[in-house]
């Protein structure tokens, strides 16, 4: 057999499992989600084409979806800056500590601990120390409690990213800045943050995407309550699909969430040209 033909068949054999997996577990479900979003698609029963009715209902008539949308934006607006500021501050502090490696491990542990386990522990803590009503049962504080638990769970990853970026800052640039008299806040804002701006952009983008998809924390801590003050978009999609058993409505909600994430990410990528500095 021709050696080239043998190589082609060998390459096809290696590629085929990956292509089949991509098609079966990614492309096919995505395609089905597109189709289902235009149908009234119960788990059991007759499916009926309804066009854009699912989208119109979610955006115009479903108060729970709009509430979940608002809650998701509030959560994201609180969680993202708190996560980034805490991670950045600790990264700078840790890089000056003689116990830097120990602190990195300790702060990173929550990020690699199963989120369900963390949420259950925090729920027990809130119920034990919050009084009556506790923080999770009070509509004024429930979402703030979810944000607090989420920040504790997630800041360790960004702290590692920032710590690595700080370690890679050019010593010659920092020395030149010191000679020019840049110290304190001026040194931080004008020299150090621009040097680690690619890491800041990466962390901000990924944290924003994760925040918009938040599910586990409010689901375990509050189940969306009290009332629906902590119900998020992903929780609303879950309830539509697995509690109300309306897969078409759930698919439409998922595509709306995808559109929101896509739009926010696009804005971040367009805006990065103004403040992210890459080494040439």
C-alpha positions as CSV (number, residue, x, y, z in Angstrom):
1,X,0.0,0.0,0.0
2,X,1.2,3.5,-0.8
3,X,2.8,5.0,2.3
4,X,0.8,8.3,1.8
5,X,-2.4,6.3,1.7
6,X,-1.4,4.5,4.9
7,X,-0.8,7.8,6.6
8,X,-4.1,9.2,5.5
9,X,-6.0,6.2,6.8
10,X,-4.1,6.3,10.1
11,X,-4.9,10.0,10.5
12,X,-8.5,9.3,9.7
13,X,-8.6,6.7,12.4
14,X,-7.2,9.1,15.0
15,X,-9.5,11.9,14.0
16,X,-12.8,10.0,13.7
17,X,-13.5,9.4,17.4
18,X,-13.0,13.1,18.1
19,X,-15.2,14.2,15.2
20,X,-17.9,11.7,16.2
21,X,-17.8,13.0,19.8
22,X,-18.0,16.6,18.7
23,X,-20.9,15.9,16.4
24,X,-22.9,13.7,18.8
25,X,-22.3,15.6,22.0
26,X,-21.9,19.2,20.8
27,X,-23.1,20.0,17.3
28,X,-26.3,17.8,17.4
29,X,-27.5,19.2,20.8
30,X,-26.8,22.7,19.7
31,X,-28.8,22.2,16.5
32,X,-31.6,20.6,18.4
33,X,-31.7,23.5,20.9
34,X,-32.1,25.9,17.9
35,X,-35.0,23.8,16.5
36,X,-36.7,23.3,19.9
37,X,-36.7,27.1,20.7
38,X,-39.2,27.6,17.9
39,X,-41.6,24.9,19.1
40,X,-43.9,24.2,22.0
41,X,-41.9,21.1,23.0
42,X,-43.2,19.2,26.1
43,X,-41.3,16.3,27.4
44,X,-44.3,14.1,26.7
45,X,-47.0,15.1,24.2
46,X,-47.4,16.7,20.8
47,X,-44.9,19.2,19.6
48,X,-46.2,22.3,17.9
49,X,-44.3,25.0,15.9
50,X,-44.9,28.4,17.4
51,X,-42.2,30.5,15.7
52,X,-40.9,33.3,17.9
53,X,-43.7,32.9,20.5
54,X,-41.3,31.4,23.1
55,X,-39.0,34.4,22.8
56,X,-41.9,36.9,22.9
57,X,-43.3,35.3,26.0
58,X,-40.1,35.3,27.9
59,X,-39.3,39.0,27.1
60,X,-42.8,40.3,27.3
61,X,-45.1,38.2,29.5
62,X,-43.1,36.0,31.8
63,X,-42.4,38.0,35.0
64,X,-40.2,35.3,36.4
65,X,-37.8,35.5,33.4
66,X,-37.4,39.2,33.7
67,X,-36.9,39.0,37.4
68,X,-34.2,36.3,36.9
69,X,-32.6,38.5,34.3
70,X,-32.5,41.4,36.7
71,X,-31.1,39.2,39.5
72,X,-28.4,37.8,37.2
73,X,-27.3,41.3,36.2
74,X,-27.2,42.5,39.9
75,X,-25.3,39.4,40.9
76,X,-22.8,40.0,38.0
77,X,-22.4,43.6,38.9
78,X,-21.5,42.8,42.4
79,X,-19.6,39.6,42.0
80,X,-17.2,40.5,39.2
81,X,-15.6,43.7,40.7
82,X,-15.5,42.2,44.2
83,X,-13.8,39.0,42.8
84,X,-11.3,40.9,40.7
85,X,-10.4,43.5,43.4
86,X,-9.9,40.9,46.1
87,X,-7.9,38.6,43.8
88,X,-5.7,41.5,42.6
89,X,-5.1,42.9,46.1
90,X,-4.1,39.6,47.5
91,X,-1.9,38.8,44.5
92,X,0.2,41.9,45.1
93,X,0.3,41.2,48.8
94,X,1.2,37.6,48.4
95,X,4.0,38.4,46.0
96,X,5.8,40.3,48.7
97,X,5.4,37.6,51.3
98,X,8.0,35.1,52.3
99,X,5.2,32.5,52.5
100,X,3.9,33.2,49.0
101,X,3.5,29.6,48.0
102,X,1.7,28.7,51.2
103,X,-0.8,31.6,50.8
104,X,-1.4,30.7,47.1
105,X,-2.3,27.1,48.1
106,X,-4.6,28.2,51.0
107,X,-6.5,30.8,48.9
108,X,-6.7,28.5,45.9
109,X,-8.2,25.6,47.8
110,X,-11.8,26.9,47.7
111,X,-11.6,27.2,43.9
112,X,-10.9,23.5,43.5
113,X,-13.2,22.3,46.2
114,X,-16.6,21.0,44.8
115,X,-18.9,24.0,44.7
116,X,-21.9,21.9,46.0
117,X,-19.9,21.0,49.2
118,X,-18.9,24.7,49.7
119,X,-22.4,25.9,49.2
120,X,-23.8,23.4,51.7
121,X,-21.2,24.4,54.3
122,X,-22.0,28.1,53.8
123,X,-25.7,27.4,54.0
124,X,-25.2,25.8,57.4
125,X,-23.0,28.8,58.5
126,X,-25.6,31.3,57.4
127,X,-28.4,29.5,59.2
128,X,-26.3,29.1,62.4
129,X,-25.1,32.7,62.7
130,X,-27.7,34.8,60.9
131,X,-30.4,35.0,63.6
132,X,-34.1,35.1,62.7
133,X,-34.6,35.5,59.9
134,X,-31.2,34.4,58.7
135,X,-29.4,36.1,55.9
136,X,-30.7,33.5,53.3
137,X,-34.3,33.9,54.4
138,X,-34.3,37.7,54.3
139,X,-35.1,39.1,50.8
140,X,-32.9,42.1,51.5
141,X,-29.8,40.1,52.2
142,X,-30.2,36.7,50.4
143,X,-28.6,37.8,47.1
144,X,-25.8,39.5,49.0
145,X,-25.1,36.2,50.9
146,X,-25.0,34.4,47.6
147,X,-22.5,36.9,46.2
148,X,-20.3,36.6,49.4
149,X,-20.2,32.8,49.1
150,X,-19.4,33.0,45.4
151,X,-16.6,35.5,45.8
152,X,-15.0,33.3,48.5
153,X,-15.4,30.3,46.2
154,X,-14.0,31.9,43.0
155,X,-11.4,34.6,43.7
156,X,-8.6,32.1,44.2
157,X,-8.4,31.3,40.5
158,X,-8.0,34.9,39.5
159,X,-5.5,35.4,42.3
160,X,-3.3,32.7,40.7
161,X,-3.6,34.3,37.3
162,X,-2.7,37.8,38.7
163,X,0.1,36.4,40.8
164,X,1.7,34.8,37.7
165,X,1.3,38.0,35.7
166,X,2.9,40.0,38.5
167,X,5.9,37.6,38.6
168,X,6.4,38.2,34.9
169,X,6.5,42.0,35.1
170,X,9.7,43.3,33.5
171,X,12.2,44.3,36.1
172,X,13.8,46.8,33.8
173,X,10.5,48.6,33.3
174,X,9.8,48.7,37.1
175,X,13.4,50.0,37.7
176,X,13.0,52.7,35.1
177,X,9.7,53.7,36.7
178,X,11.3,54.0,40.1
179,X,14.1,56.1,38.6
180,X,11.4,58.4,37.2
181,X,9.9,58.8,40.6
182,X,6.9,56.6,40.1
183,X,5.9,55.3,43.5
184,X,2.8,54.1,45.4
185,X,-0.5,54.6,43.6
186,X,1.1,56.3,40.6
187,X,3.4,53.3,40.1
188,X,0.4,50.9,40.4
189,X,-1.9,52.7,38.0
190,X,0.6,53.9,35.5
191,X,3.1,51.0,35.4
192,X,2.1,47.8,37.1
193,X,-1.6,47.5,36.0
194,X,-0.7,48.2,32.3
195,X,2.0,45.5,32.5
196,X,-0.5,42.9,33.7
197,X,-3.5,44.2,31.7
198,X,-3.7,41.1,29.5
199,X,-4.2,39.0,32.6
200,X,-6.8,41.5,33.9
201,X,-8.6,41.3,30.6
202,X,-8.6,37.5,30.6
203,X,-9.8,37.3,34.2
204,X,-12.5,40.0,33.7
205,X,-13.9,38.2,30.6
206,X,-13.9,34.7,32.1
207,X,-15.3,36.0,35.4
208,X,-18.1,37.9,33.6
209,X,-19.1,34.8,31.6
210,X,-19.1,32.6,34.7
211,X,-21.2,35.1,36.6
212,X,-23.9,35.3,33.9
213,X,-24.2,31.5,34.1
214,X,-24.4,31.3,37.9
215,X,-26.6,28.4,39.0
216,X,-25.1,26.1,41.7
217,X,-24.7,28.7,44.5
218,X,-28.2,30.1,44.5
219,X,-29.7,26.7,43.8
220,X,-28.1,25.2,46.9
221,X,-28.2,28.2,49.2
222,X,-31.7,29.5,48.6
223,X,-33.3,27.5,45.7
224,X,-34.1,30.9,44.2
225,X,-35.9,32.2,47.3
226,X,-37.1,33.8,49.3
227,X,-39.8,34.2,46.7
228,X,-37.7,34.6,43.6
229,X,-35.2,37.3,44.7
230,X,-32.2,35.0,44.0
231,X,-33.5,33.2,41.0
232,X,-31.0,33.5,38.1
233,X,-31.3,33.0,34.3
234,X,-29.9,29.5,34.4
235,X,-32.2,28.6,37.3
236,X,-35.1,29.9,35.3
237,X,-34.1,27.8,32.3
238,X,-33.7,24.8,34.5
239,X,-37.1,25.2,36.0
240,X,-38.7,25.7,32.5
241,X,-37.1,22.5,31.2
242,X,-37.1,20.1,34.1
243,X,-39.9,21.3,36.4
244,X,-42.4,22.8,33.9
245,X,-41.2,20.3,31.3
246,X,-41.4,22.9,28.5
247,X,-38.2,22.2,26.6
248,X,-39.0,24.7,23.9
249,X,-39.2,27.5,26.4
250,X,-36.1,26.4,28.1
251,X,-34.2,26.3,24.8
252,X,-35.4,29.8,24.0
253,X,-34.2,31.0,27.4
254,X,-30.8,29.4,26.8
255,X,-30.4,31.1,23.5
256,X,-31.3,34.5,25.0
257,X,-28.6,33.9,27.7
258,X,-26.2,32.9,24.9
259,X,-27.0,36.2,23.1
260,X,-26.4,38.2,26.3
261,X,-23.0,36.5,26.9
262,X,-22.0,36.9,23.3
263,X,-22.9,40.6,23.4
264,X,-21.1,41.3,26.7
265,X,-18.0,39.4,25.5
266,X,-18.0,41.3,22.2
267,X,-18.1,44.6,24.0
268,X,-15.2,43.5,26.2
269,X,-13.1,42.5,23.2
270,X,-13.9,45.8,21.4
271,X,-13.0,47.8,24.5
272,X,-9.8,46.0,25.3
273,X,-7.9,47.9,22.5
274,X,-8.0,51.0,24.7
275,X,-6.5,49.6,27.9
276,X,-4.9,46.2,27.3
277,X,-1.2,46.4,26.4
278,X,0.5,43.4,24.8
279,X,4.3,43.1,24.6
280,X,5.4,43.3,21.0
